């Protein structure tokens, strides 16, 4: 008989969206994405599994892209740029309806920010990492943009 521990009593949030990374439009990979009210989870692997967790209010920007091959199979990639130290850019690769997912996540992020009281100025400093990386066009580590 299993012991009743604190871990057994933790409630699991309701899943708002879930999908699997697809190969040729079919969900035959071992990467799963899930969003609940507070977090986005990315679980990868079969023998060794790895789970990334991203708090939604930490998302700074969201971008969706579709290559020609992805459009042929009805999938795309949604990239989330965040202030999280371990996963600054989290990509949801080869998911169905990427534009709808991007809009859904954008609305959910704004909702979470307003509920937690996080303002743009509180995560402003973390965006400089993305800005300086984008300015380093030649890859030598020195910024190539004019900063005033």
TIVO-2410 file (N, C-alpha, C; in nm, 3 decimals):
# residues 148
REC num residu      c1      c2      c3 atome chaine
REC   1      X   0.084  -0.118   0.000     N      A
REC   1      X   0.000   0.000   0.000    CA      A
REC   1      X   0.088   0.124   0.000     C      A
REC   2      X   0.057   0.222  -0.085     N      A
REC   2      X   0.139   0.342  -0.099    CA      A
REC   2      X   0.114   0.437   0.017     C      A
REC   3      X   0.223   0.502   0.057     N      A
REC   3      X   0.212   0.602   0.163    CA      A
REC   3      X   0.146   0.727   0.108     C      A
REC   4      X   0.072   0.795   0.191     N      A
REC   4      X   0.009   0.921   0.153    CA      A
REC   4      X   0.107   1.033   0.185     C      A
REC   5      X   0.174   1.084   0.084     N      A
REC   5      X   0.273   1.189   0.104    CA      A
REC   5      X   0.221   1.320   0.047     C      A
REC   6      X   0.295   1.425   0.072     N      A
REC   6      X   0.260   1.556   0.021    CA      A
REC   6      X   0.260   1.555  -0.132     C      A
REC   7      X   0.352   1.482  -0.192     N      A
REC   7      X   0.361   1.478  -0.338    CA      A
REC   7      X   0.238   1.413  -0.401     C      A
REC   8      X   0.179   1.317  -0.335     N      A
REC   8      X   0.059   1.251  -0.388    CA      A
REC   8      X  -0.063   1.343  -0.385     C      A
REC   9      X  -0.061   1.444  -0.300     N      A
REC   9      X  -0.177   1.532  -0.283    CA      A
REC   9      X  -0.169   1.660  -0.364     C      A
REC  10      X  -0.064   1.678  -0.444     N      A
REC  10      X  -0.052   1.799  -0.524    CA      A
REC  10      X  -0.154   1.799  -0.638     C      A
REC  11      X  -0.232   1.906  -0.650     N      A
REC  11      X  -0.329   1.910  -0.760    CA      A
REC  11      X  -0.260   1.942  -0.892     C      A
REC  12      X  -0.310   1.886  -1.000     N      A
REC  12      X  -0.255   1.915  -1.133    CA      A
REC  12      X  -0.349   2.014  -1.202     C      A
REC  13      X  -0.290   2.120  -1.257     N      A
REC  13      X  -0.371   2.222  -1.324    CA      A
REC  13      X  -0.435   2.164  -1.451     C      A
REC  14      X  -0.544   2.225  -1.490     N      A
REC  14      X  -0.616   2.184  -1.610    CA      A
REC  14      X  -0.533   2.216  -1.734     C      A
REC  15      X  -0.523   2.122  -1.825     N      A
REC  15      X  -0.451   2.142  -1.950    CA      A
REC  15      X  -0.537   2.225  -2.045     C      A
REC  16      X  -0.482   2.341  -2.088     N      A
REC  16      X  -0.553   2.429  -2.180    CA      A
REC  16      X  -0.522   2.396  -2.326     C      A
REC  17      X  -0.400   2.347  -2.352     N      A
REC  17      X  -0.358   2.312  -2.488    CA      A
REC  17      X  -0.248   2.207  -2.478     C      A
REC  18      X  -0.249   2.113  -2.569     N      A
REC  18      X  -0.145   2.011  -2.574    CA      A
REC  18      X  -0.126   1.968  -2.719     C      A
REC  19      X  -0.003   1.936  -2.756     N      A
REC  19      X   0.027   1.887  -2.889    CA      A
REC  19      X   0.157   1.809  -2.883     C      A
REC  20      X   0.189   1.743  -2.992     N      A
REC  20      X   0.309   1.665  -3.007    CA      A
REC  20      X   0.387   1.717  -3.126     C      A
REC  21      X   0.519   1.719  -3.113     N      A
REC  21      X   0.603   1.754  -3.228    CA      A
REC  21      X   0.575   1.651  -3.336     C      A
REC  22      X   0.561   1.698  -3.459     N      A
REC  22      X   0.521   1.610  -3.567    CA      A
REC  22      X   0.634   1.589  -3.668     C      A
REC  23      X   0.631   1.474  -3.731     N      A
REC  23      X   0.724   1.442  -3.839    CA      A
REC  23      X   0.639   1.408  -3.961     C      A
REC  24      X   0.656   1.486  -4.068     N      A
REC  24      X   0.574   1.473  -4.188    CA      A
REC  24      X   0.425   1.483  -4.155     C      A
REC  25      X   0.393   1.569  -4.060     N      A
REC  25      X   0.255   1.595  -4.022    CA      A
REC  25      X   0.195   1.494  -3.927     C      A
REC  26      X   0.270   1.389  -3.892     N      A
REC  26      X   0.218   1.285  -3.804    CA      A
REC  26      X   0.285   1.292  -3.667     C      A
REC  27      X   0.208   1.274  -3.559     N      A
REC  27      X   0.265   1.284  -3.423    CA      A
REC  27      X   0.338   1.158  -3.381     C      A
REC  28      X   0.453   1.131  -3.441     N      A
REC  28      X   0.526   1.007  -3.412    CA      A
REC  28      X   0.659   1.034  -3.342     C      A
REC  29      X   0.677   1.152  -3.285     N      A
REC  29      X   0.800   1.183  -3.213    CA      A
REC  29      X   0.775   1.171  -3.063     C      A
REC  30      X   0.879   1.185  -2.985     N      A
REC  30      X   0.870   1.173  -2.840    CA      A
REC  30      X   0.887   1.308  -2.772     C      A
REC  31      X   0.836   1.414  -2.835     N      A
REC  31      X   0.835   1.548  -2.778    CA      A
REC  31      X   0.692   1.592  -2.763     C      A
REC  32      X   0.653   1.625  -2.641     N      A
REC  32      X   0.516   1.665  -2.614    CA      A
REC  32      X   0.515   1.804  -2.550     C      A
REC  33      X   0.418   1.886  -2.590     N      A
REC  33      X   0.402   2.020  -2.537    CA      A
REC  33      X   0.267   2.027  -2.465     C      A
REC  34      X   0.265   2.101  -2.353     N      A
REC  34      X   0.141   2.116  -2.276    CA      A
REC  34      X   0.140   2.253  -2.210     C      A
REC  35      X   0.024   2.317  -2.209     N      A
REC  35      X   0.007   2.448  -2.144    CA      A
REC  35      X  -0.106   2.436  -2.044     C      A
REC  36      X  -0.079   2.482  -1.920     N      A
REC  36      X  -0.187   2.495  -1.824    CA      A
REC  36      X  -0.203   2.644  -1.792     C      A
REC  37      X  -0.271   2.678  -1.687     N      A
REC  37      X  -0.300   2.819  -1.661    CA      A
REC  37      X  -0.178   2.901  -1.627     C      A
REC  38      X  -0.072   2.839  -1.576     N      A
REC  38      X   0.047   2.914  -1.532    CA      A
REC  38      X   0.175   2.883  -1.608     C      A
REC  39      X   0.185   2.765  -1.669     N      A
REC  39      X   0.313   2.721  -1.724    CA      A
REC  39      X   0.298   2.653  -1.859     C      A
REC  40      X   0.410   2.651  -1.930     N      A
REC  40      X   0.422   2.575  -2.054    CA      A
REC  40      X   0.526   2.466  -2.027     C      A
REC  41      X   0.496   2.343  -2.063     N      A
REC  41      X   0.585   2.230  -2.041    CA      A
REC  41      X   0.626   2.171  -2.176     C      A
REC  42      X   0.753   2.132  -2.184     N      A
REC  42      X   0.805   2.064  -2.302    CA      A
REC  42      X   0.877   1.939  -2.252     C      A
REC  43      X   0.821   1.823  -2.284     N      A
REC  43      X   0.878   1.696  -2.239    CA      A
REC  43      X   0.934   1.623  -2.360     C      A
REC  44      X   1.063   1.587  -2.354     N      A
REC  44      X   1.132   1.523  -2.466    CA      A
REC  44      X   1.192   1.391  -2.421     C      A
REC  45      X   1.195   1.295  -2.513     N      A
REC  45      X   1.270   1.173  -2.490    CA      A
REC  45      X   1.186   1.049  -2.472     C      A
REC  46      X   1.251   0.935  -2.489     N      A
REC  46      X   1.188   0.805  -2.471    CA      A
REC  46      X   1.255   0.731  -2.356     C      A
REC  47      X   1.384   0.704  -2.368     N      A
REC  47      X   1.456   0.634  -2.261    CA      A
REC  47      X   1.500   0.730  -2.152     C      A
REC  48      X   1.551   0.844  -2.192     N      A
REC  48      X   1.587   0.950  -2.098    CA      A
REC  48      X   1.494   1.068  -2.128     C      A
REC  49      X   1.410   1.104  -2.033     N      A
REC  49      X   1.318   1.215  -2.056    CA      A
REC  49      X   1.369   1.341  -1.990     C      A
REC  50      X   1.339   1.452  -2.054     N      A
REC  50      X   1.378   1.584  -2.005    CA      A
REC  50      X   1.256   1.674  -2.016     C      A
REC  51      X   1.224   1.744  -1.908     N      A
REC  51      X   1.108   1.832  -1.908    CA      A
REC  51      X   1.151   1.975  -1.880     C      A
REC  52      X   1.117   2.066  -1.971     N      A
REC  52      X   1.139   2.209  -1.952    CA      A
REC  52      X   1.008   2.272  -1.910     C      A
REC  53      X   1.015   2.365  -1.818     N      A
REC  53      X   0.897   2.433  -1.767    CA      A
REC  53      X   0.921   2.583  -1.777     C      A
REC  54      X   0.825   2.654  -1.832     N      A
REC  54      X   0.838   2.798  -1.850    CA      A
REC  54      X   0.716   2.867  -1.790     C      A
REC  55      X   0.740   2.958  -1.697     N      A
REC  55      X   0.631   3.037  -1.639    CA      A
REC  55      X   0.583   3.136  -1.745     C      A
REC  56      X   0.454   3.140  -1.769     N      A
REC  56      X   0.400   3.219  -1.879    CA      A
REC  56      X   0.425   3.369  -1.863     C      A
REC  57      X   0.423   3.420  -1.741     N      A
REC  57      X   0.442   3.565  -1.724    CA      A
REC  57      X   0.584   3.608  -1.758     C      A
REC  58      X   0.677   3.513  -1.773     N      A
REC  58      X   0.816   3.546  -1.809    CA      A
REC  58      X   0.839   3.556  -1.959     C      A
REC  59      X   0.739   3.526  -2.039     N      A
REC  59      X   0.754   3.532  -2.184    CA      A
REC  59      X   0.760   3.677  -2.228     C      A
REC  60      X   0.863   3.712  -2.305     N      A
REC  60      X   0.882   3.848  -2.352    CA      A
REC  60      X   0.824   3.870  -2.491     C      A
REC  61      X   0.837   3.769  -2.577     N      A
REC  61      X   0.793   3.782  -2.715    CA      A
REC  61      X   0.761   3.644  -2.771     C      A
REC  62      X   0.672   3.641  -2.870     N      A
REC  62      X   0.632   3.515  -2.932    CA      A
REC  62      X   0.636   3.533  -3.083     C      A
REC  63      X   0.691   3.433  -3.153     N      A
REC  63      X   0.700   3.439  -3.299    CA      A
REC  63      X   0.661   3.305  -3.358     C      A
REC  64      X   0.585   3.307  -3.467     N      A
REC  64      X   0.554   3.181  -3.536    CA      A
REC  64      X   0.612   3.187  -3.677     C      A
REC  65      X   0.662   3.074  -3.723     N      A
REC  65      X   0.719   3.064  -3.857    CA      A
REC  65      X   0.671   2.935  -3.922     C      A
REC  66      X   0.665   2.939  -4.055     N      A
REC  66      X   0.630   2.820  -4.133    CA      A
REC  66      X   0.716   2.819  -4.259     C      A
REC  67      X   0.792   2.713  -4.275     N      A
REC  67      X   0.866   2.696  -4.399    CA      A
REC  67      X   0.771   2.638  -4.503     C      A
REC  68      X   0.815   2.630  -4.626     N      A
REC  68      X   0.731   2.573  -4.732    CA      A
REC  68      X   0.696   2.427  -4.699     C      A
REC  69      X   0.794   2.351  -4.654     N      A
REC  69      X   0.768   2.211  -4.618    CA      A
REC  69      X   0.669   2.198  -4.502     C      A
REC  70      X   0.682   2.288  -4.403     N      A
REC  70      X   0.588   2.285  -4.291    CA      A
REC  70      X   0.446   2.320  -4.338     C      A
REC  71      X   0.436   2.417  -4.428     N      A
REC  71      X   0.303   2.454  -4.480    CA      A
REC  71      X   0.239   2.337  -4.555     C      A
REC  72      X   0.320   2.259  -4.626     N      A
REC  72      X   0.267   2.145  -4.700    CA      A
REC  72      X   0.205   2.041  -4.606     C      A
REC  73      X   0.261   2.029  -4.485     N      A
REC  73      X   0.211   1.930  -4.389    CA      A
REC  73      X   0.122   1.992  -4.282     C      A
REC  74      X   0.092   2.121  -4.293     N      A
REC  74      X   0.001   2.187  -4.200    CA      A
REC  74      X   0.057   2.207  -4.061     C      A
REC  75      X   0.188   2.227  -4.049     N      A
REC  75      X   0.252   2.249  -3.920    CA      A
REC  75      X   0.338   2.374  -3.925     C      A
REC  76      X   0.393   2.414  -3.812     N      A
REC  76      X   0.482   2.529  -3.804    CA      A
REC  76      X   0.552   2.531  -3.670     C      A
REC  77      X   0.633   2.634  -3.649     N      A
REC  77      X   0.712   2.648  -3.527    CA      A
REC  77      X   0.673   2.777  -3.456     C      A
REC  78      X   0.653   2.769  -3.326     N      A
REC  78      X   0.627   2.887  -3.243    CA      A
REC  78      X   0.745   2.900  -3.148     C      A
REC  79      X   0.811   3.017  -3.151     N      A
REC  79      X   0.925   3.044  -3.065    CA      A
REC  79      X   0.883   3.141  -2.955     C      A
REC  80      X   0.915   3.106  -2.831     N      A
REC  80      X   0.885   3.191  -2.716    CA      A
REC  80      X   1.016   3.243  -2.659     C      A
REC  81      X   1.033   3.373  -2.658     N      A
REC  81      X   1.151   3.437  -2.602    CA      A
REC  81      X   1.116   3.478  -2.460     C      A
REC  82      X   1.197   3.433  -2.363     N      A
REC  82      X   1.161   3.457  -2.224    CA      A
REC  82      X   1.280   3.510  -2.144     C      A
REC  83      X   1.250   3.552  -2.022     N      A
REC  83      X   1.353   3.596  -1.930    CA      A
REC  83      X   1.404   3.481  -1.845     C      A
REC  84      X   1.364   3.359  -1.876     N      A
REC  84      X   1.406   3.239  -1.804    CA      A
REC  84      X   1.553   3.212  -1.835     C      A
REC  85      X   1.632   3.180  -1.734     N      A
REC  85      X   1.776   3.159  -1.752    CA      A
REC  85      X   1.808   3.028  -1.825     C      A
REC  86      X   1.733   2.921  -1.799     N      A
REC  86      X   1.767   2.792  -1.859    CA      A
REC  86      X   1.719   2.779  -2.002     C      A
REC  87      X   1.604   2.835  -2.034     N      A
REC  87      X   1.554   2.827  -2.171    CA      A
REC  87      X   1.512   2.966  -2.216     C      A
REC  88      X   1.607   3.045  -2.260     N      A
REC  88      X   1.578   3.180  -2.306    CA      A
REC  88      X   1.489   3.180  -2.429     C      A
REC  89      X   1.508   3.081  -2.516     N      A
REC  89      X   1.423   3.065  -2.633    CA      A
REC  89      X   1.372   2.922  -2.632     C      A
REC  90      X   1.240   2.908  -2.623     N      A
REC  90      X   1.179   2.775  -2.624    CA      A
REC  90      X   1.099   2.764  -2.753     C      A
REC  91      X   1.132   2.665  -2.835     N      A
REC  91      X   1.064   2.645  -2.963    CA      A
REC  91      X   0.969   2.527  -2.956     C      A
REC  92      X   0.846   2.552  -2.999     N      A
REC  92      X   0.747   2.446  -3.014    CA      A
REC  92      X   0.751   2.410  -3.162     C      A
REC  93      X   0.825   2.306  -3.195     N      A
REC  93      X   0.852   2.274  -3.335    CA      A
REC  93      X   0.746   2.182  -3.395     C      A
REC  94      X   0.713   2.209  -3.520     N      A
REC  94      X   0.623   2.126  -3.600    CA      A
REC  94      X   0.491   2.095  -3.530     C      A
REC  95      X   0.423   2.201  -3.485     N      A
REC  95      X   0.293   2.185  -3.420    CA      A
REC  95      X   0.183   2.227  -3.517     C      A
REC  96      X   0.063   2.174  -3.496     N      A
REC  96      X  -0.051   2.209  -3.579    CA      A
REC  96      X  -0.098   2.350  -3.545     C      A
REC  97      X  -0.149   2.422  -3.646     N      A
REC  97      X  -0.207   2.555  -3.632    CA      A
REC  97      X  -0.118   2.652  -3.553     C      A
REC  98      X   0.004   2.679  -3.601     N      A
REC  98      X   0.098   2.761  -3.524    CA      A
REC  98      X   0.050   2.905  -3.501     C      A
REC  99      X  -0.020   2.965  -3.598     N      A
REC  99      X  -0.067   3.103  -3.579    CA      A
REC  99      X  -0.174   3.110  -3.471     C      A
REC 100      X  -0.263   3.013  -3.467     N      A
REC 100      X  -0.365   3.010  -3.363    CA      A
REC 100      X  -0.302   2.986  -3.226     C      A
REC 101      X  -0.203   2.900  -3.219     N      A
REC 101      X  -0.133   2.873  -3.094    CA      A
REC 101      X  -0.060   2.999  -3.048     C      A
REC 102      X   0.004   3.071  -3.141     N      A
REC 102      X   0.075   3.194  -3.106    CA      A
REC 102      X  -0.022   3.296  -3.046     C      A
REC 103      X  -0.138   3.316  -3.110     N      A
REC 103      X  -0.237   3.411  -3.057    CA      A
REC 103      X  -0.289   3.367  -2.920     C      A
REC 104      X  -0.317   3.237  -2.907     N      A
REC 104      X  -0.364   3.184  -2.779    CA      A
REC 104      X  -0.261   3.208  -2.668     C      A
REC 105      X  -0.134   3.176  -2.696     N      A
REC 105      X  -0.029   3.195  -2.596    CA      A
REC 105      X  -0.008   3.342  -2.564     C      A
REC 106      X  -0.017   3.428  -2.664     N      A
REC 106      X  -0.001   3.571  -2.641    CA      A
REC 106      X  -0.108   3.625  -2.547     C      A
REC 107      X  -0.232   3.586  -2.570     N      A
REC 107      X  -0.341   3.628  -2.482    CA      A
REC 107      X  -0.324   3.572  -2.342     C      A
REC 108      X  -0.282   3.447  -2.331     N      A
REC 108      X  -0.263   3.383  -2.202    CA      A
REC 108      X  -0.148   3.449  -2.125     C      A
REC 109      X  -0.041   3.485  -2.194     N      A
REC 109      X   0.073   3.553  -2.131    CA      A
REC 109      X   0.028   3.688  -2.075     C      A
REC 110      X  -0.045   3.765  -2.155     N      A
REC 110      X  -0.093   3.895  -2.107    CA      A
REC 110      X  -0.186   3.880  -1.987     C      A
REC 111      X  -0.271   3.779  -1.990     N      A
REC 111      X  -0.361   3.753  -1.879    CA      A
REC 111      X  -0.282   3.718  -1.752     C      A
REC 112      X  -0.182   3.632  -1.766     N      A
REC 112      X  -0.100   3.594  -1.650    CA      A
REC 112      X  -0.023   3.713  -1.595     C      A
REC 113      X   0.029   3.799  -1.682     N      A
REC 113      X   0.101   3.918  -1.636    CA      A
REC 113      X   0.010   4.009  -1.555     C      A
REC 114      X  -0.112   4.031  -1.604     N      A
REC 114      X  -0.202   4.120  -1.531    CA      A
REC 114      X  -0.248   4.057  -1.399     C      A
REC 115      X  -0.268   3.926  -1.396     N      A
REC 115      X  -0.309   3.859  -1.273    CA      A
REC 115      X  -0.199   3.857  -1.168     C      A
REC 116      X  -0.074   3.841  -1.210     N      A
REC 116      X   0.037   3.838  -1.114    CA      A
REC 116      X   0.090   3.976  -1.083     C      A
REC 117      X   0.046   4.077  -1.158     N      A
REC 117      X   0.091   4.213  -1.132    CA      A
REC 117      X   0.228   4.244  -1.186     C      A
REC 118      X   0.276   4.165  -1.281     N      A
REC 118      X   0.407   4.189  -1.341    CA      A
REC 118      X   0.391   4.297  -1.447     C      A
REC 119      X   0.476   4.397  -1.439     N      A
REC 119      X   0.473   4.507  -1.534    CA      A
REC 119      X   0.591   4.494  -1.628     C      A
REC 120      X   0.584   4.562  -1.741     N      A
REC 120      X   0.692   4.556  -1.840    CA      A
REC 120      X   0.825   4.601  -1.785     C      A
REC 121      X   0.823   4.697  -1.694     N      A
REC 121      X   0.949   4.749  -1.639    CA      A
REC 121      X   1.018   4.647  -1.550     C      A
REC 122      X   0.944   4.549  -1.495     N      A
REC 122      X   1.004   4.449  -1.409    CA      A
REC 122      X   1.082   4.344  -1.488     C      A
REC 123      X   1.048   4.325  -1.615     N      A
REC 123      X   1.121   4.229  -1.698    CA      A
REC 123      X   1.199   4.301  -1.809     C      A
REC 124      X   1.206   4.432  -1.801     N      A
REC 124      X   1.272   4.512  -1.903    CA      A
REC 124      X   1.419   4.477  -1.918     C      A
REC 125      X   1.490   4.464  -1.808     N      A
REC 125      X   1.634   4.438  -1.813    CA      A
REC 125      X   1.670   4.305  -1.876     C      A
REC 126      X   1.581   4.208  -1.869     N      A
REC 126      X   1.611   4.077  -1.925    CA      A
REC 126      X   1.604   4.076  -2.076     C      A
REC 127      X   1.535   4.172  -2.136     N      A
REC 127      X   1.525   4.178  -2.281    CA      A
REC 127      X   1.653   4.223  -2.347     C      A
REC 128      X   1.745   4.282  -2.271     N      A
REC 128      X   1.869   4.330  -2.329    CA      A
REC 128      X   1.955   4.217  -2.382     C      A
REC 129      X   1.940   4.096  -2.328     N      A
REC 129      X   2.017   3.981  -2.377    CA      A
REC 129      X   1.977   3.951  -2.520     C      A
REC 130      X   1.848   3.951  -2.548     N      A
REC 130      X   1.800   3.925  -2.684    CA      A
REC 130      X   1.841   4.038  -2.776     C      A
REC 131      X   1.830   4.163  -2.727     N      A
REC 131      X   1.865   4.278  -2.810    CA      A
REC 131      X   2.013   4.274  -2.847     C      A
REC 132      X   2.101   4.249  -2.749     N      A
REC 132      X   2.244   4.249  -2.779    CA      A
REC 132      X   2.282   4.133  -2.869     C      A
REC 133      X   2.215   4.019  -2.856     N      A
REC 133      X   2.244   3.906  -2.945    CA      A
REC 133      X   2.202   3.938  -3.087     C      A
REC 134      X   2.090   4.011  -3.104     N      A
REC 134      X   2.043   4.046  -3.237    CA      A
REC 134      X   2.136   4.149  -3.302     C      A
REC 135      X   2.201   4.232  -3.221     N      A
REC 135      X   2.290   4.334  -3.274    CA      A
REC 135      X   2.427   4.278  -3.313     C      A
REC 136      X   2.460   4.160  -3.268     N      A
REC 136      X   2.589   4.098  -3.297    CA      A
REC 136      X   2.581   4.023  -3.429     C      A
REC 137      X   2.573   4.098  -3.538     N      A
REC 137      X   2.550   4.038  -3.669    CA      A
REC 137      X   2.668   3.955  -3.719     C      A
REC 138      X   2.791   4.000  -3.688     N      A
REC 138      X   2.906   3.927  -3.740    CA      A
REC 138      X   2.955   3.818  -3.646     C      A
REC 139      X   2.896   3.803  -3.527     N      A
REC 139      X   2.928   3.693  -3.438    CA      A
REC 139      X   3.057   3.707  -3.360     C      A
REC 140      X   3.118   3.827  -3.358     N      A
REC 140      X   3.244   3.843  -3.288    CA      A
REC 140      X   3.228   3.881  -3.141     C      A
REC 141      X   3.103   3.896  -3.094     N      A
REC 141      X   3.080   3.928  -2.955    CA      A
REC 141      X   3.065   4.076  -2.926     C      A
REC 142      X   3.104   4.161  -3.022     N      A
REC 142      X   3.089   4.305  -3.001    CA      A
REC 142      X   2.961   4.352  -3.068     C      A
REC 143      X   2.886   4.441  -3.001     N      A
REC 143      X   2.760   4.487  -3.060    CA      A
REC 143      X   2.784   4.571  -3.185     C      A
REC 144      X   2.704   4.547  -3.286     N      A
REC 144      X   2.715   4.618  -3.413    CA      A
REC 144      X   2.604   4.722  -3.429     C      A
REC 145      X   2.519   4.739  -3.327     N      A
REC 145      X   2.408   4.835  -3.335    CA      A
REC 145      X   2.448   4.965  -3.266     C      A
REC 146      X   2.384   5.072  -3.306     N      A
REC 146      X   2.404   5.200  -3.238    CA      A
REC 146      X   2.314   5.202  -3.115     C      A
REC 147      X   2.371   5.218  -2.996     N      A
REC 147      X   2.293   5.226  -2.873    CA      A
REC 147      X   2.307   5.364  -2.817     C      A
REC 148      X   2.192   5.424  -2.785     N      A
REC 148      X   2.194   5.557  -2.727    CA      A
REC 148      X   2.135   5.556  -2.590     C      A
***
